[in-house]
Amino acid sequence: MIFGGGQRVGRGLLLAAALLGARGARAAATGRDAGAIYAELCANCHGKGLEGAKGPGLRPEQLKHGRDDAALERAIRGGYPQNGMPAFANAMSEAETRALIDYLHEVSGRAADPQLKQSEPLPAGVLPSEEYPFRLESVVEGLDVPWSIAFLPDGSFLVTERVGRLRRVEHGRLDPQPIEGVPPVVVKDEAGLMSVMAHPDFANNHWIYLTFSDPGDNGTAMTKVVRARLDGHRLTDQLVIFALPREKYPPGYVLFGSRMVFEDGCLFFSVGVRGLETEVTQQAQDLDRPNGKIHRVQPDGAIPPDNPFVGRPGAWPSIWAYGVRNPQGLAADPRNGDLWETEHGPRGGDELNLIRRGRNYGWPVITHGMNYDGTPISDKTEAPGMEQPVLHWTPSVAASEIEFYRGELFPKWRNNLFMGSLAQQTLYRFVIEGGRVTHQEEVFKDLGRIRDIKTAPDGSLYIALELIGRPGRVVRMIPAENSAVK
């Protein structure tokens, strides 16, 4: 259900939220828990689960005065006294009202679409979609959180396992020997080995790029990007593309971002805000910090002279856009080069964004989410000079990687944007026209937490699945009539 934000279910963030403890740890969260507000002021009339009691239910199909955020805000703050609905403007702040709206979306969405399902077995038969019947075939099994895949010119592909292993798959066979020379990686909560990408001219230079959680001292870590030459089973000639000085690494093991895409000769990559605490997450607005940003560099890490903040005193010159939270999807539209991004909100606020040069995407000044303890982050969902998401979700889908389909096996899908989901284990398809989503489809659901999506050289669609409670796999989608494609 697309409204605002929702609750992310990634194990690292849940652990981090629990460790964070009392709401007082977030100085800017000046407000009460939205669930407590609902229980105190709303549940007696509208039911504990929004099902209705002496008053009407509050699920979307039951709302009489509109279901969007503005309608809910009018109802909460102004009331409908003639219908027995009092005004609560004096009972809660604007920020608490904002959090309560997120809470209503979250609860109504969970009632319609319960979460935390065990991943289903891979179906053996034909599956339907709006445009094509298709099949899913297992390519490789037994992977420990397959986070990213990258195809090479010979048709083989690389796959990262979050535990720090880089593997190669040739002719459907997983090489039992991991590739040597991967840099040291901290593996904890969300931290680990993340994206892999081949240079567009890999056939001649054999360069690949890796993003990972680089271990610091005393429980610190930071997103790092390196380039290396793939020489057989070993990485050589490593070059650091992006890193912070170790003494500036933040504590904790969440919100690393870590997606990459090449476009127009440059490497774009994402860096998350790297923490839940207010003083850390606000760094997304600071141009002198690389956290919470989309970056753009040349293939060797040099700064392109036309980056938007080159020459500004104190600003990181690699910044292309800012004000993002945990960007786990990045893709360029092959028709026009437009850069698209997905990011995780906190408890609410997952977004699909069209990323423009130098723009501010608002985190945490504007958001459709709330803190994990239910307290407000902001009373604003829009502000001057800050970009609006193209889509946002409640409950959270935990939006992951995105991919514009570029193959020929599914011609009606060409240039459609596919997006994976961790929390809802769903593959989405979006039709993009003029910077807007004009149509969307849920292609399949409940087969695993979708970590990556890539168009294969043969036109099939490869999908990396993290399975709940067992090793993950890479599968491929093919048209039902093409099940013999190799």
C-alpha positions, 0 to 999 in steps of 0.5 A, spaced: 500 500 500 503 506 497 501 512 502 507 514 506 512 510 510 512 504 514 516 499 519 522 496 516 524 489 518 531 488 517 534 484 523 540 489 523 535 495 524 531 492 529 537 490 533 540 497 533 533 500 535 532 495 541 539 497 543 538 504 542 533 504 548 529 509 551 526 515 546 530 520 550 536 518 546 534 522 540 534 529 542 530 531 537 524 526 538 520 531 542 513 527 542 510 521 545 509 514 542 504 514 536 501 507 539 501 510 546 497 516 543 492 512 539 491 507 545 489 513 549 485 517 545 483 513 539 482 506 541 476 506 545 472 509 539 475 506 533 478 499 536 485 497 538 486 495 531 482 500 527 476 495 526 471 500 529 468 500 536 463 505 538 465 509 532 467 507 525 473 503 523 479 507 520 482 502 515 482 505 508 476 503 505 472 505 511 474 512 511 469 517 510 473 524 509 479 521 505 484 517 506 490 521 504 495 525 509 491 531 509 484 528 510 487 525 516 490 531 519 484 535 518 480 529 522 485 529 527 486 536 529 480 539 527 475 533 528 468 533 526 464 535 532 457 534 528 459 527 527 461 526 534 469 526 532 472 531 537 478 536 535 485 534 538 489 540 536 490 541 543 492 534 545 498 533 541 503 537 537 503 537 529 509 532 530 505 527 534 500 528 529 504 526 523 507 520 527 500 518 528 498 519 521 504 514 519 501 509 525 494 509 522 497 507 515 502 502 518 497 498 522 491 498 516 497 496 512 499 490 516 492 488 517 491 487 510 498 484 508 501 481 514 509 481 514 514 476 516 512 470 512 517 464 511 520 464 504 516 460 500 519 454 496 521 456 489 514 454 484 515 449 479 510 451 474 508 457 470 507 464 474 502 469 471 503 476 470 500 482 467 504 482 460 507 475 460 507 468 464 513 466 466 518 461 470 523 462 475 529 457 475 534 456 480 541 458 478 545 457 484 544 455 491 547 455 498 549 462 498 550 466 505 545 473 504 547 474 496 547 481 496 549 483 489 551 480 482 555 483 476 555 479 469 562 479 466 562 479 458 563 471 458 556 470 461 559 468 468 557 472 473 560 475 480 556 474 487 557 477 493 556 474 500 555 479 506 559 474 510 565 477 506 566 472 500 566 474 493 564 468 488 564 466 481 558 462 477 560 459 470 555 455 466 550 455 472 556 452 477 558 456 483 566 455 483 567 452 490 573 457 491 572 464 493 576 469 490 582 471 494 584 478 495 577 481 498 579 487 503 577 485 510 570 486 512 566 487 518 560 482 518 555 484 524 548 486 523 547 490 516 555 490 515 558 486 510 560 485 503 555 489 499 555 491 492 560 488 486 560 492 479 564 490 473 567 496 469 563 498 462 570 496 459 571 490 463 573 486 457 579 490 456 581 492 463 578 487 468 576 492 473 571 491 478 568 495 484 566 493 491 563 496 496 563 494 503 563 495 511 570 497 513 572 496 520 574 501 524 577 501 532 572 501 538 566 498 534 566 503 528 565 502 521 564 506 514 562 504 507 568 504 503 569 503 495 575 500 492 577 498 485 581 492 483 583 488 477 580 481 477 586 476 475 583 469 475 581 467 482 584 473 485 583 481 486 590 485 484 592 492 483 587 495 489 585 502 489 581 506 494 575 510 490 572 512 497 574 512 504 574 516 510 579 517 515 579 511 520 578 516 526 572 519 523 568 512 522 562 512 526 560 507 531 555 501 529 553 497 524 547 499 520 545 504 514 551 503 509 547 504 503 552 501 498 549 501 491 553 503 485 551 504 477 556 507 472 552 512 467 556 517 462 563 515 464 562 516 471 561 512 477 555 513 482 555 510 489 550 511 495 552 512 502 547 511 508 547 516 514 550 510 518 546 511 525 540 512 528 541 517 533 539 524 531 546 528 531 548 522 526 542 522 522 542 530 521 549 529 517 545 528 511 544 535 511 551 537 512 555 538 505 561 537 509 559 530 511 559 524 506 554 520 510 546 520 507 549 522 500 549 520 493 556 521 490 559 521 483 566 520 481 571 518 475 572 511 474 579 512 478 576 516 484 578 523 481 572 528 482 569 530 476 569 538 475 562 539 474 560 536 480 555 541 483 559 542 490 566 542 487 569 549 489 565 550 495 569 551 502 568 545 506 563 541 502 565 534 499 566 535 492 564 528 490 557 529 493 552 529 487 545 529 491 544 529 499 539 528 504 538 521 503 537 516 509 539 509 507 539 508 499 539 501 497 537 501 490 541 505 484 539 505 477 540 509 470 534 510 465 537 507 459 533 512 455 535 518 458 540 517 463 536 519 469 538 517 476 533 513 480 534 511 487 530 507 493 531 508 500 529 505 507 526 510 511 526 509 519 519 506 521 516 509 515 518 513 509 521 508 504 522 512 498 523 511 490 526 518 488 528 521 481 535 524 483 537 530 480 544 534 480 545 538 487 538 537 489 536 536 497 532 530 498 530 532 505 532 527 510 531 528 516 527 535 515 521 532 511 519 525 512 513 520 512 516 516 517 517 516 525 522 513 530 522 506 531 519 507 538 513 511 535 515 518 537 516 523 531 522 525 527 519 531 524 512 535 523 513 536 515 513 532 509 515 537 505 519 544 505 521 549 500 528 547 496 527 539 498 525 534 493 518 530 494 519 522 493 516 519 486 513 514 491 513 512 498 510 506 502 506 504 508 507 499 511 515 499 509 516 494 503 524 495 505 525 497 498 532 494 495 535 494 489 532 497 482 534 495 475 531 498 468 530 491 464 534 492 458 533 485 455 529 482 449 526 476 452 520 480 455 520 486 450 514 489 453 518 490 459 523 493 456 525 500 460 521 498 465 523 499 472 524 493 477 524 494 484 526 489 490 523 488 497 526 485 503 520 486 508 514 484 503 519 479 499 516 482 493 518 484 486 515 490 483 515 493 476 514 500 474 512 503 468 516 510 468 514 516 463 516 523 464 519 522 471 513 519 474 510 512 475 504 511 470 503 504 472 505 498 477 505 491 478 507 486 483 510 480 479 511 475 485 511 475 492 514 471 498 519 467 495 525 471 499 528 478 501 530 480 494 537 483 495 539 484 487 536 484 480 540 484 474 538 483 466 543 477 464 546 477 457 541 472 454 535 477 456 533 473 462 532 477 469 536 474 475 534 475 482 538 474 488 534 472 494 536 472 501 531 466 504 529 466 511 532 461 516 536 458 510 541 459 505 540 464 499 539 463 492 540 466 485 534 465 481 532 467 474 526 469 470 524 467 463 518 467 459 514 460 460 515 458 453 522 459 453 524 455 459 529 451 455 533 458 454 541 457 456 
